[in-house]
Amino acid sequence: MNRMTLLWADDEIDLLKPHIMFLRGKGYDVETVNSGADALDLAARRHFDLIILDENMPGWTGDPVTDKDDSAQCPGDYDNQKRGGEYHGSGGGQ
């Protein structure tokens, strides 16, 4: 079975090391970048099963990154969250 590949973009990625180590320990291949521009660059060169974007990065936030990446597919609840609704994710027990 192929490993799931994740791209995690956050300007404070060092603070997330415990989470990244946990995911890697569970068998995920996790790539990290510190900016939206780096996320776009890497996503243009490689396929990722999931991209996690910090919405409050200096410069580019998650919204402009998904606007520029035509292949980005956000779950329906993500759009609801952007409008101020509560995000429950795909397994939120709705």
C-alpha positions as CSV (number, residue, x, y, z in Angstrom):
1,M,0.0,0.0,0.0
2,N,1.3,3.5,-0.9
3,R,1.9,5.9,1.9
4,M,-0.3,9.0,2.0
5,T,1.6,12.2,1.3
6,L,0.8,15.4,3.2
7,L,2.1,18.9,2.7
8,W,1.9,21.1,5.8
9,A,2.4,24.9,5.3
10,D,2.8,27.0,8.4
11,D,5.1,29.9,9.3
12,E,5.6,28.3,12.7
13,I,6.2,24.8,11.5
14,D,8.8,24.1,14.3
15,L,6.0,24.4,16.9
16,L,4.2,21.6,15.1
17,K,7.0,19.0,15.3
18,P,5.2,16.7,17.8
19,H,2.2,16.5,15.4
20,I,4.4,15.9,12.4
21,M,6.4,13.2,14.2
22,F,3.1,11.6,15.2
23,L,1.9,11.5,11.6
24,R,5.2,10.1,10.4
25,G,5.0,7.5,13.1
26,K,1.6,6.5,11.8
27,G,3.0,6.0,8.3
28,Y,2.3,9.3,6.6
29,D,4.9,11.0,4.4
30,V,4.9,14.6,5.7
31,E,6.6,17.5,3.8
32,T,6.7,20.9,5.5
33,V,7.1,24.4,4.2
34,N,7.1,27.8,5.9
35,S,5.1,29.9,3.4
36,G,2.2,29.8,0.9
37,A,4.5,30.5,-2.0
38,D,6.7,27.5,-1.0
39,A,3.5,25.4,-0.8
40,L,2.4,26.4,-4.3
41,D,5.9,25.7,-5.7
42,L,6.1,22.2,-4.1
43,A,2.5,21.3,-5.0
44,A,3.2,22.2,-8.6
45,R,6.0,19.6,-8.7
46,R,4.6,16.8,-6.5
47,H,1.2,15.2,-5.8
48,F,-0.1,15.4,-2.3
49,D,-3.1,13.6,-0.9
50,L,-3.7,16.3,1.6
51,I,-2.4,19.9,2.0
52,I,-2.7,21.6,5.4
53,L,-2.5,25.4,5.2
54,D,-2.2,27.9,8.0
55,E,-4.7,30.7,7.4
56,N,-2.6,33.3,9.2
57,M,0.8,33.1,7.6
58,P,2.6,36.4,6.8
59,G,2.3,37.3,3.1
60,W,0.1,34.5,1.6
61,T,-2.6,32.9,3.6
62,G,-4.5,29.7,2.9
63,D,-7.2,31.4,0.8
64,P,-4.9,32.9,-1.9
65,V,-3.0,29.6,-2.1
66,T,-6.2,27.6,-2.9
67,D,-7.4,30.4,-5.3
68,K,-4.1,30.0,-7.3
69,D,-4.1,26.2,-7.2
70,D,-6.8,25.1,-9.6
71,S,-6.4,21.5,-8.6
72,A,-7.1,22.3,-4.9
73,Q,-10.3,20.6,-3.7
74,C,-11.6,21.8,-0.4
75,P,-14.3,19.9,1.5
76,G,-17.7,21.6,1.5
77,D,-17.4,22.4,5.2
78,Y,-14.2,24.4,4.6
79,D,-16.2,27.0,2.6
80,N,-18.7,27.1,5.5
81,Q,-15.9,27.8,7.9
82,K,-14.6,30.7,5.8
83,R,-18.1,32.2,6.0
84,G,-18.0,32.0,9.8
85,G,-19.7,28.7,10.3
86,E,-18.4,25.9,12.5
87,Y,-16.1,23.4,10.9
88,H,-16.8,19.8,11.7
89,G,-14.7,17.9,9.2
90,S,-15.7,14.8,7.4
91,G,-16.1,12.8,10.6
92,G,-17.5,15.4,12.9
93,G,-20.5,13.4,14.0
94,Q,-23.0,15.5,12.3
